[in-house]
Amino acid sequence: MNEQVYKLCLNPMRGHTEECELVAWSENKEVLLKWYNAQKVEPYVDIGRPSFSCHGSTHHWHKTFAKGGPLEWFNPMHHQDGEVSRFGSGIHYVRLGSDINNQNICIKPE
């Protein structure tokens, strides 16, 4: 195993959108970017329940990722090359032995 990993962090659409969540990781940044891009679809609007009651009874969700896919409820990265945005979304480089060991790993792209 390598001594470093790359973790993909995205802003969730529901809940606290200013926070980033770890959604996938890989030992190879290019593999992670390829997997991320494969999850994208043509942008679409999905009408459903809002995250907060103050938003009314329905909400128009503007989505970028496949319905039912692992990234459906996340906003896309701000920078297509994975550069980390000021909001924290992007691909973070992490040396093993640091915070990656305390995270919930959802997916490891093939």
C-alpha positions in Angstrom: 0.0 0.0 0.0 1.2 3.5 -0.8 1.9 5.9 2.0 -0.4 8.5 0.6 -4.0 8.6 -0.7 -6.2 11.1 -2.4 -9.6 11.7 -1.0 -12.5 13.2 -2.8 -14.5 15.6 -0.6 -17.8 17.1 -1.9 -20.4 19.5 -0.5 -23.7 17.8 0.2 -26.9 19.1 -1.3 -28.9 18.4 1.8 -28.1 19.4 5.3 -25.1 21.7 5.9 -24.0 22.5 2.3 -21.0 24.5 3.6 -19.4 21.3 4.9 -17.5 18.8 2.9 -17.9 15.0 3.2 -15.4 12.4 2.2 -17.1 10.4 -0.6 -14.3 8.4 -2.2 -10.6 7.8 -2.0 -7.8 6.3 -4.1 -4.1 5.8 -4.1 -4.1 7.4 -7.6 -5.4 10.9 -8.3 -6.0 10.2 -12.0 -8.1 7.1 -11.2 -10.1 9.2 -8.7 -10.7 12.0 -11.3 -11.7 9.4 -13.9 -14.2 7.7 -11.5 -15.6 11.2 -10.5 -16.1 12.2 -14.1 -17.8 8.9 -14.9 -20.5 9.7 -12.3 -21.5 12.9 -14.1 -24.6 13.1 -16.3 -26.2 16.0 -18.1 -27.5 18.4 -15.5 -31.2 17.9 -14.6 -33.8 19.1 -12.1 -35.4 16.7 -9.6 -38.4 17.9 -7.7 -38.6 16.6 -4.2 -38.8 17.3 -0.5 -36.6 20.2 0.8 -33.9 19.7 3.4 -35.5 22.3 5.7 -39.2 23.0 6.4 -38.7 26.7 5.8 -38.2 25.9 2.1 -41.8 24.9 1.7 -43.2 21.5 0.7 -41.3 20.9 -2.5 -37.8 21.9 -3.8 -36.2 21.9 -7.2 -32.9 20.0 -6.9 -30.4 20.9 -9.6 -28.3 17.7 -9.9 -25.1 16.8 -11.8 -24.7 13.2 -11.0 -26.6 10.1 -11.9 -29.9 9.5 -10.1 -29.4 6.7 -7.6 -25.6 6.9 -7.9 -23.2 7.4 -5.0 -22.8 11.1 -5.8 -26.4 12.0 -6.6 -26.9 14.2 -3.5 -23.6 16.1 -3.8 -22.6 19.3 -5.6 -19.8 19.0 -8.1 -16.3 20.2 -7.5 -15.6 23.8 -8.2 -12.4 23.0 -10.2 -12.4 20.2 -12.7 -8.8 19.3 -12.1 -9.6 18.5 -8.4 -8.0 21.6 -6.9 -9.5 22.2 -3.5 -11.9 25.1 -3.4 -12.3 27.6 -0.6 -15.4 25.5 0.4 -13.3 22.4 0.8 -14.6 20.4 -2.2 -12.0 18.8 -4.4 -9.3 16.2 -4.1 -7.2 16.3 -1.0 -3.7 14.7 -0.7 -3.3 12.9 2.6 -0.3 11.0 4.0 -1.4 7.8 5.7 -1.3 8.0 9.5 -3.1 11.4 9.4 -6.8 12.1 9.3 -7.7 9.5 6.7 -7.7 6.8 9.4 -10.5 8.6 11.3 -12.9 9.1 8.3 -15.7 7.0 7.1 -14.6 5.7 3.7 -17.6 5.2 1.4 -16.1 4.1 -1.9 -12.8 3.1 -3.4 -12.9 3.5 -7.2 -11.6 0.6 -9.2 
